[in-house]
Amino acid sequence: MSLTEIGLLRWLREGRQSRKLILLIVFIALLLDNMLLTVVVPIIPSYLYTMSHESNNSELQWGTSRPPTSSSFQTIFSYYDNTTLVTADVTERSQSEGAAVQPTQGPEQSSPSPSNDCPKADSTLLNENVKVGLLFASKATVQLLTNPFIGPLTNRIGYQIPMFAGFCIMFLSTIMFAFSGTYTLLFIARSLQGIGSSCSSVAGMGMLASVYTDDEERGNAMGIALGGLAMGVLVGPPFGSILYEFVGKTAPFLVLAILVLFDGALQLFILQPSRVQPESQTGTSLFTLLRDPYIIIAAGSICFANMAIAMMEPALPIWMMETMCSRKWQLGVAFLPASISYLLGTNIFGPLAHRMGRYVLHVLFLSTLI
């Protein structure tokens, strides 16, 4: 065995006990999960409109094309020489000749069809609001239903296996987004992402809580990990819209799939997800947690904080396409101000919560919402 292999094995052995590497893995997992969450925001409305617009144009061209008509004939029998004369229908012939003589419509009289980048006054775009909203909400709905089961599961088998399962599901969802051409497949890919996100987020944050036992260190580690979440929210929309504009729909998802594979390789070598490592302490029941007022306040704060951006995600790109004739890359860049402020907030309020008190920050947050 060479010195390089010995050094690599020593690094892996030390890395399995390193809290910083575990924090790095959780950071990357949350980063990629939220990149996939937000990269579809500028892509899906424009892509669904393009699909429906092309299908409507093809149906219109098929319906207006003149089908071949069979010519009608008349037979005249002559009793003089016992012969039969075949003649074409004069009415149909005159109509066909009249249609051929009709002048073609000038270019100034032709009605222009709306382009994909400027779909003003198009009813197809208005009908997308519900479809896009349901597709985006499918991920959160599935994650809401899955989270209560992932928590007790991590207490029984450990955090490593659910974390790696989240990687596998996220990779499958990313590949489905890249090559799906129908609304149904996109809906399934978004729903699968909810399961993968539930595994990654619950197992990842639980792993950090078990590794960082000190309260101050845990708060700083949670802030860094949530910084990865904010970084994904920041990078996702412009990353997806720019690649969708200049390369194509599959490009951002293939790049994400490569990054997800890198995170999976880190988990495979560092966390060793093949081993079952149950927790020593018995987990608290779900009903007991639901009666805790602090948990209810925290859950309500997170709910209201994400509700505003969740309402903007399906509505803002469609509104920009309809009223501003925005290009595809502009649909994602419009989310940069909110993402930058979210990134700054996650890195500031982690250490600040330990100094000022988490309850004080919650009160300040609720006052800003009011």
Solvent accessible surface area in square Angstrom, and as a share of the most:
residue,aa,sasa,rsa
1,M,164,0.73
2,S,60,0.39
3,L,156,0.78
4,T,112,0.65
5,E,88,0.39
6,I,66,0.34
7,G,29,0.28
8,L,99,0.49
9,L,80,0.40
10,R,123,0.45
11,W,118,0.42
12,L,17,0.09
13,R,139,0.51
14,E,103,0.46
15,G,2,0.02
16,R,89,0.32
17,Q,153,0.68
18,S,34,0.22
19,R,96,0.35
20,K,163,0.69
21,L,29,0.14
22,I,18,0.09
23,L,20,0.10
24,L,76,0.38
25,I,1,0.00
26,V,0,0.00
27,F,50,0.21
28,I,23,0.12
29,A,2,0.02
30,L,3,0.02
31,L,32,0.16
32,L,5,0.02
33,D,5,0.03
34,N,11,0.06
35,M,10,0.05
36,L,2,0.01
37,L,35,0.17
38,T,4,0.02
39,V,0,0.00
40,V,0,0.00
41,V,1,0.01
42,P,0,0.00
43,I,0,0.00
44,I,1,0.00
45,P,0,0.00
46,S,5,0.03
47,Y,37,0.14
48,L,6,0.03
49,Y,1,0.00
50,T,22,0.13
51,M,52,0.23
52,S,32,0.20
53,H,21,0.09
54,E,103,0.46
55,S,51,0.33
56,N,68,0.35
57,N,52,0.27
58,S,63,0.40
59,E,120,0.54
60,L,117,0.58
61,Q,126,0.56
62,W,209,0.73
63,G,61,0.58
64,T,102,0.59
65,S,64,0.41
66,R,185,0.68
67,P,89,0.56
68,P,136,0.85
69,T,82,0.47
70,S,104,0.67
71,S,69,0.45
72,S,52,0.34
73,F,131,0.55
74,Q,109,0.49
75,T,95,0.55
76,I,95,0.48
77,F,103,0.43
78,S,39,0.25
79,Y,186,0.71
80,Y,208,0.79
81,D,79,0.41
82,N,113,0.58
83,T,69,0.40
84,T,82,0.48
85,L,112,0.56
86,V,91,0.52
87,T,47,0.27
88,A,41,0.32
89,D,40,0.21
90,V,96,0.55
91,T,82,0.48
92,E,58,0.26
93,R,124,0.45
94,S,60,0.38
95,Q,120,0.54
96,S,56,0.36
97,E,98,0.44
98,G,36,0.35
99,A,63,0.49
100,A,87,0.68
101,V,122,0.70
102,Q,124,0.55
103,P,126,0.80
104,T,131,0.76
105,Q,119,0.53
106,G,20,0.19
107,P,123,0.77
108,E,139,0.62
109,Q,115,0.51
110,S,63,0.41
111,S,103,0.67
112,P,126,0.79
113,S,82,0.53
114,P,52,0.33
115,S,65,0.42
116,N,54,0.28
117,D,48,0.25
118,C,45,0.27
119,P,0,0.00
120,K,106,0.45
121,A,107,0.83
122,D,21,0.11
123,S,76,0.49
124,T,26,0.15
125,L,1,0.00
126,L,94,0.47
127,N,103,0.53
128,E,6,0.03
129,N,62,0.32
130,V,105,0.60
131,K,85,0.36
132,V,0,0.00
133,G,22,0.21
134,L,107,0.53
135,L,0,0.00
136,F,16,0.07
137,A,49,0.38
138,S,9,0.06
139,K,16,0.07
140,A,61,0.48
141,T,72,0.42
142,V,36,0.20
143,Q,33,0.15
144,L,130,0.65
145,L,117,0.58
146,T,24,0.14
147,N,50,0.25
148,P,51,0.32
149,F,152,0.63
150,I,13,0.07
151,G,28,0.27
152,P,73,0.46
153,L,74,0.37
154,T,7,0.04
155,N,40,0.20
156,R,180,0.66
157,I,41,0.21
158,G,1,0.01
159,Y,36,0.14
160,Q,29,0.13
161,I,52,0.26
162,P,3,0.02
163,M,1,0.00
164,F,50,0.21
165,A,37,0.29
166,G,0,0.00
167,F,24,0.10
168,C,60,0.36
169,I,41,0.21
170,M,7,0.03
171,F,59,0.25
172,L,92,0.46
173,S,0,0.00
174,T,0,0.00
175,I,52,0.26
176,M,41,0.18
177,F,0,0.00
178,A,1,0.01
179,F,134,0.56
180,S,5,0.03
181,G,36,0.35
182,T,72,0.42
183,Y,56,0.21
184,T,89,0.52
185,L,76,0.38
186,L,0,0.00
187,F,76,0.32
188,I,75,0.38
189,A,0,0.00
190,R,3,0.01
191,S,22,0.14
192,L,42,0.21
193,Q,1,0.01
194,G,0,0.00
195,I,57,0.29
196,G,0,0.00
197,S,3,0.02
198,S,0,0.00
199,C,8,0.05
200,S,2,0.02
201,S,25,0.16
202,V,43,0.24
203,A,0,0.00
204,G,0,0.00
205,M,46,0.21
206,G,18,0.18
207,M,6,0.03
208,L,0,0.00
209,A,39,0.30
210,S,54,0.35
211,V,36,0.21
212,Y,18,0.07
213,T,102,0.60
214,D,72,0.37
215,D,64,0.33
216,E,84,0.37
217,E,68,0.31
218,R,73,0.27
219,G,11,0.11
220,N,56,0.29
221,A,3,0.03
222,M,42,0.19
223,G,8,0.07
224,I,85,0.43
225,A,0,0.00
226,L,64,0.32
227,G,4,0.03
228,G,0,0.00
229,L,38,0.19
230,A,0,0.00
231,M,66,0.30
232,G,0,0.00
233,V,25,0.14
234,L,28,0.14
235,V,51,0.29
236,G,0,0.00
237,P,3,0.02
238,P,19,0.12
239,F,44,0.19
240,G,0,0.00
241,S,0,0.00
242,I,76,0.38
243,L,40,0.20
244,Y,19,0.07
245,E,38,0.17
246,F,136,0.57
247,V,102,0.58
248,G,23,0.22
249,K,24,0.10
250,T,53,0.31
251,A,17,0.13
252,P,0,0.00
253,F,1,0.00
254,L,68,0.34
255,V,60,0.34
256,L,1,0.01
257,A,5,0.04
258,I,117,0.59
259,L,72,0.36
260,V,4,0.02
261,L,87,0.44
262,F,115,0.48
263,D,6,0.03
264,G,3,0.03
265,A,41,0.32
266,L,26,0.13
267,Q,2,0.01
268,L,94,0.47
269,F,108,0.45
270,I,4,0.02
271,L,12,0.06
272,Q,50,0.22
273,P,14,0.09
274,S,100,0.65
275,R,128,0.47
276,V,90,0.52
277,Q,66,0.30
278,P,84,0.53
279,E,61,0.27
280,S,115,0.74
281,Q,145,0.65
282,T,127,0.74
283,G,42,0.40
284,T,83,0.49
285,S,63,0.40
286,L,82,0.41
287,F,146,0.61
288,T,62,0.36
289,L,69,0.34
290,L,102,0.51
291,R,169,0.62
292,D,49,0.25
293,P,80,0.51
294,Y,162,0.62
295,I,68,0.35
296,I,97,0.49
297,I,71,0.36
298,A,35,0.27
299,A,57,0.44
300,G,25,0.24
301,S,9,0.06
302,I,111,0.56
303,C,69,0.41
304,F,110,0.46
305,A,49,0.38
306,N,72,0.37
307,M,86,0.38
308,A,62,0.48
309,I,50,0.25
310,A,55,0.43
311,M,131,0.59
312,M,80,0.36
313,E,22,0.10
314,P,23,0.15
315,A,50,0.39
316,L,38,0.19
317,P,0,0.00
318,I,4,0.02
319,W,133,0.47
320,M,12,0.05
321,M,4,0.02
322,E,48,0.22
323,T,61,0.36
324,M,108,0.48
325,C,41,0.25
326,S,6,0.04
327,R,100,0.36
328,K,45,0.19
329,W,84,0.30
330,Q,63,0.28
331,L,1,0.01
332,G,0,0.00
333,V,46,0.27
334,A,40,0.31
335,F,7,0.03
336,L,51,0.25
337,P,96,0.60
338,A,44,0.34
339,S,3,0.02
340,I,80,0.41
341,S,68,0.44
342,Y,88,0.33
343,L,30,0.15
344,L,102,0.51
345,G,17,0.16
346,T,20,0.12
347,N,77,0.40
348,I,98,0.50
349,F,104,0.43
350,G,15,0.14
351,P,55,0.35
352,L,54,0.27
353,A,15,0.11
354,H,77,0.34
355,R,201,0.73
356,M,84,0.38
357,G,27,0.26
358,R,114,0.42
359,Y,143,0.54
360,V,66,0.38
361,L,25,0.12
362,H,55,0.25
363,V,71,0.41
364,L,88,0.44
365,F,62,0.26
366,L,68,0.34
367,S,64,0.41
368,T,108,0.63
369,L,88,0.44
370,I,184,0.94
